[in-house]
């Protein structure tokens, strides 16, 4: 079958990998051989997603890369601008910068910083990045940050990468529609996408005279012959999201009890049907995550299926 939207996958180093970076490069090559055209990297407290994107983008020619997502705290936007442009150049202009508001419950204990005006900071962050990406300079003083380039900040070959935001709330959606190139929501099911997220995002982009935004829906999915076993794994590994307020809000809006209820697990036909619901709801692309829930063999089967679907 030919799927009606591009599909990328999230990859991360295997537990116990001898070298995390070499492990991810090997996975990216395997994914490309399976027909996958784009891979995404999450940000954690160990490896750095922007660095992985640059390395993989250079090491695996033709493969598009992106971050999903880099929290806007505690990195200054000028630092992220230089990293993102470097990754964009390394990937031969196939890089997408995904940003998120972050999780205060993690950031406050780790960094000693908080954000009492997260959407204001997001707006100012996007304003700074857009200026650097398009002009190579910025001179900005806002309520939550100051950014002034004492010298040109453009990276040859790396200007103007797309910016997408992990936006799901109304204010963040408005900011993304006005100032970014799209969104990368996770755990926003088809009902939430179609009835709530896409209309608000599109209206904000239209009002700002922006092009149609990218809507990159993050969906956990596994092709498997053992659906019950994999669902049990999903329930265990995805329970963390049930207690985070931003995710809890979209789960409630979707009418599901837990994040694992949105995992797409089953045969190729069942997975295809469920993924199509996201496109019908307004997703322009999919980011398939947690493909390792069923183990290595099921993960490779899933990658091959997704690669063949978008060939």
N, C-alpha and C positions, 0 to 999 in steps of 0.2 A: 504494500500500500504506500501511497504518497501522503505524508502528513502535511496539513495545510499551514504549518508554521515551523520555523527553525527550532531545533532542540539542542541545548547544551547540557553538560553534566557537571556536577560538583565533584572534585577529587581532593583528597587529603593524604598525607603520608600514612602508610600502614603502621599499625601499632607494632613496635619492635623492629622497625626498619633500621638498618645499619647507618644509612645516610638518608635523611628525610628528603633532601632536594633531589638526589639521584633517583630515589624511589618515585617521587612525583613525576619526574621527567619520563621514567619508564612507563608509568601509568598513562601519561598523556600520549605517548607514542602508541601504546596499545589502543587507547580510545580512538585516536585518529585512524589507525588501521581498521577499526571496527566501523568506521564511517562517521564518527562524531566530528563536528566542525568547530565546536567551541567548548572550552572548559573554564570552570570558575573556581576560585579559591576563597574560602572563608578566612576570617581573621581570628586568631586565638592568642594566647599568651606565650606560645612557644615560637612557631614559625611565623614569618611575615608574609602576608598575602601579596603585597605589592612586589616584593622581591621575587616570590615564586612566579608571579605573572610575567615579570621581565625575563627571568631565566628560561621558563618554559616557552615563552613566545619566541625567544631567540633559538632555543635548542630544537624546536619542532616546527619547522617552516610550514606556513600555510594554516596553522591552527590558531584560531582566535582565542583570546584569553580575557578574563575579567575578574574583578574582586566582588565578592558578595558575602559580607560587605566590610568596608573599613569604617569603624566608628569615628565620628568627628571629634571626639575627645579621646586622648589628650593631645593629638597631633595638630600642630598649627597648619592652616591651609597652604602656606607657602612651602612647607615641607612636603605635604601631600602632592602639591602641584609639581614639584621637581621629580618626585618618585613616579607619579602617574605619567608624566611626559617621557621619562626615561623608559618606562615599561612600554609605552605606545611606540616609541622608536625601536626598541628591541624586538617588538612583535610585528614590525613592519606595518604599523598603523592598524593593528587588529586588536587593540586593547580597549576595554570599557571599564571605567572607574565606577564601582558601586560603593555608595556611602550609606551609613546608617546613623541614627541618633544615638545608638549605644544603649547599654543597660546600666542604669545608675547603681543597681544592687551589686554589680561587678566592678564598676569604675571607681566608686567612692572608696571602698576598702583598698583597692589596688593602687590607685594613683592619688588618692586624697583630693580628688576634684569631683565636682558635681555640676549640674546645669539646671538652674531654676527657670531658664528661658530657652528650652531646647529648640523650639521652632524659630525663634529669632536668631539663635546661633546658626541654625541650618541655613536660613536665608542669607546671612552675612557670609557664611562659609562658601555657599554657591556663588555669591556675587564675586568674591575674591578669586575663586577658581576660574570662573568664566572669563574674568578680565585677563588673568595670566595666560590662559589657554588661547585666547583670541588675539591678544595684543603683546604678550610677553612682559607686561608690566602691570602694576596695580598701586594705587595710592588710596587706601581705604581706612577710615576710622569709624567704627560702629559702636553699638552698645555692648557687644560681647567680645570683640576682637579688633585688633589693629593689624593691618598688613600693608607694608610699604616696601617696594623693591628698590634697593639702593643701586642696583645694576640690572641689566636685562635678564629676565628669568625664562626666556624661551629655550627649549631644547630642540635642536635641529632634527627634523624628522618626527618629532613627537608632539607637535602642536595640536590642540583642539580634539582630544579624545572625548567620546561621549561620556556623560555623567548620568548615572541612574541612582535613584534613592530608594531605600527600603521604607517606603512611605505607605501607611495604611489608614492613619487618622486624618480627619478633614483638614486641619491646618498644614500638616506635612504634605498632603496631596496637593493643596493649593500652591505651596512653595515649589514642589517638584514640577507641577504643570507650568508655572511661570518661569522657572530658572534652570531647570534640568532638561535632560533629553528623554527622561522616562522614569519608570519605577521598577523595582525588583522585589515585589511583596512575597513573603513566605507564609504559608498556612492560611492564605486568603482563598477560600474555596470558590467554586463557580458562582454560587449565589451572591457571595460578597463582592466578587469581581464585577459581575454584571449589573447588580442593583445599586451598588454603593461606590466602589473604588473607581471604576472606569468612567462613569459619568462625571464625577467630581474632578478627576484628573483632566479629562478632555475639556471640560468647561473652563478650567483654569488656563490650560494651554491656548484655547481659542481666544479667551479674553486678552491674553498677553501677545497674541499674534504669533505664537510658536507653532512649529510643525506638529503633526500628530505624534504623541509621545509613544515610546516603546513601553510595552507592558510585558515584563519578563516574569511570568508566574513561576514561583518556586514550588515544586511538587515532589514529595517523596514517592518513589515508584520502584517496583521490583517485578520482573517477570520470573515466575517460579511455578513449580509443580507442587510446592509445599506451602500453600498460602497461610494455613493456620500457624505453622511454626514461625513464618516470617512476620505475621501480625503480632505474635507474642513478642518478638524481638523489637518491633516498632513500638509497641506499648511501653516497653522498658526503656528504650533509648530516647523516645520523644516526650516522655513525661515531664521533662524539664520545662518545656514550653508552656505547659498547662498553667503554671503559676506566674508567668511574666505578664503583667497587666496588658501590654499592647497586643500580645498574642491571644490572651484570654478574651479580649474584646472581640477580635475577629472570629474566634472559635464560637463564641456565643452568638454572634451575628449570623454565622453559618448554620447554627443549630446543632452543633456537635459537642459531645462531652469532653473529648480529648483530642490532642494533635494527631494521635495515631489513627483516629477515625478518618482522617483525610489522606492517609497513606494509600497509594494506588498499588494494590498487590494482587497478582493473579496471572492468568494466561495472557498471551500476546493480545488476543482479541479483547479481553477484559480491560487490559491496560490501555489499549488504543482508544476504546470507547470512553473511558474516564478522562483521558488526556484531552480528547476532542471537546469535552464539556468546557474545559478552560478556554480553548480557542473560541468556541461559540459564545462564551461570556465576555470576550474582548481581549484575551491575551494575544499579543503579537508574536511572542516567543515563549518557550518553556525552559526552565532550569530544573533538571531532574536531579534530586538529591537522594541521599541515603540508599544508593543502589547496592551498597554492600551489606544490607540487612540480611540477605539470604545466603551470604557466603560468597567466596570467590567465583565459583562456577555460575551461580545465578547472576552475579554482577556482570560477568562477561556476556552472558546471554542477554541481559538487559541492554548493555551497550550495543551489542550487535543488532538487536531489534530496533533500538532508537536510531542507530546509524543507517540501517536499511530503510527505515520509515522516512527519513529526510533526504535520501539519496536522489 
